[in-house]
């Protein structure tokens, strides 16, 4: 069996004159937790709609095991809740089962399995509108997995969740991968959620700018990240580049430098420009630092 369950080939999409996706290509391996990471407006939602068969791309194609994506083999959890709030948890799951042709004892057994799996057995008869955001997300997952899909697609699954519920969701997704062998693909702009993925595709302005595991992506950054505050960022960045021969990028009103063992560099930096530096900090590179390194701007600068 091919190691890749999903192949995205040169997918391009336009909304009128606006290019939302620009020849995006990647593969998703069977049994991995794969993330699409990028800012709002970067192309994630458009790509998600293409992957979930909600829309056809302007060009390119998506293949599942060498053929068209089979809706019966995928589960989809959208960013916007799809639960009927006036129905109970059990009723929501029952209606979902009917959509996929499940009935009778087989459906009852499967619903019981999902309720138990997601800790919802005691909530089965409660209206979903009375549940917390985290519990509703569990019902959404149970709904998406009811028909035993091979591939689960989730669009911004942590939206509206508090940190504890977000961690619980991450644990559930890892269980699906490790215990059930379900391939999971999610879109996100949340860094800690992206850190838990096996591999990440970074999207910016419709383009795929990087594809690798989180650790390897962070290793692309040239050392520690030194962030310098100054009144005249432009002048200071030019002086730093001239003096130390390193690229100094202005990001969010600060000067950003990548330098191995950054803490050892700070004394030389401060001594070189007395009175010009207001603040300085150093840290290990994050995924957002990777994004800045590759694109020259932060996530929020590209939000629409």
C-alpha atoms as one frame of an Amber mdcrd trajectory, in Angstrom:
protein
   0.000   0.000   0.000   1.281   3.475  -0.930   2.643   5.453   2.016   0.714
   8.524   0.846  -3.042   8.646   1.318  -3.468  12.142  -0.133  -1.635  13.831
  -3.006  -2.122  17.515  -3.798  -0.872  18.362  -7.285  -0.359  21.994  -8.360
  -3.661  23.153  -6.882  -4.509  26.706  -7.930  -7.659  28.673  -7.194  -8.878
  32.151  -8.037 -11.748  34.234  -6.739 -12.164  36.535  -9.695  -8.865  38.394
 -10.023  -7.595  37.309  -6.597  -5.231  34.348  -6.527  -6.066  32.406  -3.351
  -3.923  29.323  -4.056  -0.844  29.308  -6.264   0.260  25.857  -7.556   0.282
  24.203  -4.113   1.692  20.657  -4.075   2.359  18.212  -1.211   1.544  14.692
  -0.021   0.033  13.468   3.246   1.371  10.176   4.557  -0.981   7.498   5.777
  -1.355   7.611   9.561   0.243  11.010  10.171  -0.971  14.164  11.865  -0.471
  16.817   9.178  -0.935  20.544   9.666  -1.599  23.450   7.325  -0.137  26.441
   9.170  -0.557  30.022   8.098  -2.225  33.368   8.802  -5.849  34.132   8.088
  -6.036  34.962   4.399  -3.050  32.731   3.612  -5.056  30.143   1.682  -5.777
  27.519   4.351  -9.560  27.711   4.241  -9.689  27.656   0.439  -7.422  24.616
   0.372  -9.537  22.941   3.066 -12.647  23.413   0.941 -10.868  21.819  -1.998
  -9.609  18.872   0.083 -13.061  18.257   1.574 -14.636  18.277  -1.934 -16.728
  21.373  -1.210 -15.261  23.128  -4.245 -13.276  22.363  -7.369  -9.915  24.121
  -7.805  -9.344  26.382 -10.784  -6.435  24.132 -11.738  -4.593  21.105 -10.368
  -6.066  18.113  -8.589  -6.281  16.218  -5.301  -5.948  12.430  -5.276  -6.801
   9.962  -2.526  -5.037   6.640  -3.046  -4.597   7.539  -6.700  -8.234   8.439
  -7.408 -10.743  11.173  -6.627 -11.373  11.957  -2.962 -14.133   9.615  -1.757
 -16.480  11.435   0.631 -17.412   8.140   2.286 -13.779   7.659   3.340 -13.257
  11.090   4.881 -14.595  12.808   7.982 -14.878  16.587   8.092 -15.045  18.913
  11.097 -15.589  22.521  10.051 -14.483  25.665  11.866 -18.108  26.763  12.179
 -20.103  24.350  14.362 -22.300  21.962  12.383 -24.293  20.620  15.331 -28.025
  21.177  15.628 -28.169  22.939  18.994 -31.837  22.050  19.498 -31.055  18.333
  19.325 -29.372  16.196  21.945 -25.908  14.732  21.532 -27.481  11.346  20.744
 -29.857  12.802  18.170 -27.038  14.637  16.400 -25.043  11.430  16.122 -28.058
   9.410  15.018 -28.822  11.814  12.160 -25.161  11.761  11.107 -25.254   7.976
  10.973 -28.340   8.021   8.754 -26.529  10.280   6.279 -23.872   7.592   5.860
 -26.343   4.725   5.653 -25.968   3.424   9.190 -29.103   2.053  10.890 -30.318
  -0.251  13.624 -27.997  -2.191  15.886 -24.878  -1.257  13.909 -25.592   2.438
  14.369 -26.452   2.070  18.065 -23.206   0.178  18.685 -21.131   2.739  16.836
 -22.759   5.666  18.648 -22.097   3.975  21.996 -18.448   3.534  21.007 -18.078
   7.212  20.097 -19.855   8.437  23.221 -17.558   6.322  25.377 -14.442   7.288
  23.419 -15.009  11.001  23.873 -16.347  10.876  27.431 -19.874  11.813  26.366
 -21.903   8.824  27.549 -23.408  10.724  30.478 -24.179  13.698  28.211 -25.959
  11.762  25.471 -29.427  13.128  26.306 -28.338  16.747  26.827 -29.069  19.441
  24.262 -25.844  20.429  22.529 -26.621  24.122  23.104 -26.107  23.527  26.828
 -22.618  22.044  26.410 -19.330  23.917  26.829 -17.218  24.732  23.795 -14.843
  21.877  24.557 -17.655  19.336  24.878 -19.258  20.538  21.641 -15.919  20.013
  19.904 -15.907  16.429  21.224 -19.370  15.893  19.736 -18.142  17.350  16.432
 -15.257  14.860  16.457 -17.562  11.972  17.330 -19.804  13.034  14.462 -16.918
  13.231  12.013 -15.603   9.806  13.028 -18.916   7.976  13.295 -18.625   6.288
   9.883 -14.988   5.229  10.501 -13.239   7.488   7.980  -9.645   6.829   6.981
  -8.891  10.539   6.735 -10.147  13.207   9.169 -10.086  16.843   8.018 -10.399
  19.608  10.619 -10.592  23.343   9.894  -9.191  25.453  12.767 -10.380  22.897
  15.362  -9.191  24.922  18.380 -11.159  28.060  17.513 -13.032  29.266  20.611
 -11.471  26.705  22.956  -9.693  27.573  26.185  -6.095  26.284  26.673  -7.210
  23.175  28.609  -9.790  22.175  25.985  -7.184  22.816  23.285  -4.740  20.421
  24.957  -7.476  17.808  25.354  -8.309  18.110  21.667  -4.648  17.589  20.794
  -4.591  14.468  22.959  -7.667  13.074  21.166  -6.091  13.670  17.766  -2.898
  11.899  18.811  -4.981   8.950  20.046  -6.725   8.753  16.691  -3.376   8.605
  14.947  -1.659   6.222  17.374  -4.490   3.831  18.316  -6.827   3.923  15.330
  -4.423   4.663  12.483  -6.592   7.564  11.290  -4.791  10.120   9.147  -5.518
  13.621  10.461  -5.131  16.856   8.506  -5.886  20.146  10.223  -5.604  23.825
   9.434  -4.386  26.146  12.166  -2.806  29.492  12.978  -2.136  28.464  16.595
   1.506  27.643  17.284   1.147  25.087  20.091  -1.373  23.168  18.004   1.030
  23.168  15.052   3.896  21.941  17.273   2.051  18.644  17.815   1.865  17.824
  14.112   4.170  15.279  12.493   4.658  17.579   9.510   3.612  21.083   8.615
   2.919  22.862   5.357   3.411  26.623   5.780   1.132  28.718   3.577   1.502
  32.429   2.887  -0.511  34.414   0.347  -1.584  31.243  -1.390   1.901  29.787
  -1.743   3.513  26.821  -0.021   6.642  28.326   1.554   7.898  25.319   3.567
   7.097  21.670   4.301   8.766  19.665   7.070   8.442  18.543  10.684   8.351
  21.328  13.326  11.854  20.639  14.601  13.465  20.720  11.159  11.565  23.876
  10.272  12.931  25.660  13.343  16.444  24.513  12.466  16.155  26.601   9.282
  16.432  29.717  11.430  20.094  30.761  11.703  20.532  30.403  15.447  18.842
  32.231  18.304  16.474  35.119  17.639  17.663  38.452  19.034  14.997  41.163
  19.163  16.113  44.764  19.612  13.963  47.780  20.468  15.094  51.207  19.275
  13.615  54.594  18.413  15.141  54.574  14.922  14.812  50.975  13.756  15.790
  51.673  10.146  19.050  53.358  11.054  19.934  50.720  13.656  19.214  47.823
  11.281  21.470  49.351   8.632  24.248  49.885  11.171  23.971  46.323  12.502
  24.191  44.865   9.001  27.241  47.022   8.211  29.005  46.343  11.525  28.288
  42.616  11.987  27.521  41.419   8.463  24.192  39.900   9.506  20.717  40.500
   8.097  18.648  42.705  10.407  14.919  42.689   9.668  12.404  45.189  11.002
   9.378  43.308  12.291   6.622  44.808  14.432   8.653  47.967  15.265  11.672
  45.950  16.422  14.923  44.889  14.786  15.199  41.119  14.474  18.543  39.286
  14.123  19.349  35.577  13.873  22.622  34.705  15.585  24.141  31.459  16.973
  24.448  31.640  20.780  22.576  34.909  20.800  23.191  35.590  24.493  26.928
  35.917  23.745  26.193  38.393  20.947  24.127  40.814  23.052  27.044  42.472
  24.959  28.889  43.218  21.711  25.690  44.571  20.179  24.911  46.906  23.075
  28.519  48.086  23.284  28.599  48.851  19.555  25.598  51.181  19.700  25.550
  52.934  23.083  22.428  54.941  23.731  20.637  53.686  20.607  19.157  50.468
  21.987  16.108  50.685  24.250  15.639  46.957  24.880  17.009  43.606  23.787
  15.855  39.998  24.230  16.948  36.597  23.000  15.053  33.337  22.533  15.096
  30.002  20.766  13.320  30.060  17.389   9.592  29.344  17.286   7.413  28.390
  14.347   6.433  32.031  13.985  10.152  32.866  13.749  10.343  30.328  10.920
   7.460  32.093   9.202   9.163  35.477   9.617  12.466  34.002   8.396  10.805
  32.720   5.216   8.363  35.559   4.487   9.731  38.649   6.213   6.512  39.361
   8.132   4.467  38.116  11.069   1.232  36.173  10.840  -1.052  39.053  11.739
   0.414  41.324   9.058  -1.232  39.160   6.399  -4.643  38.668   7.995  -7.687
  39.663   5.972
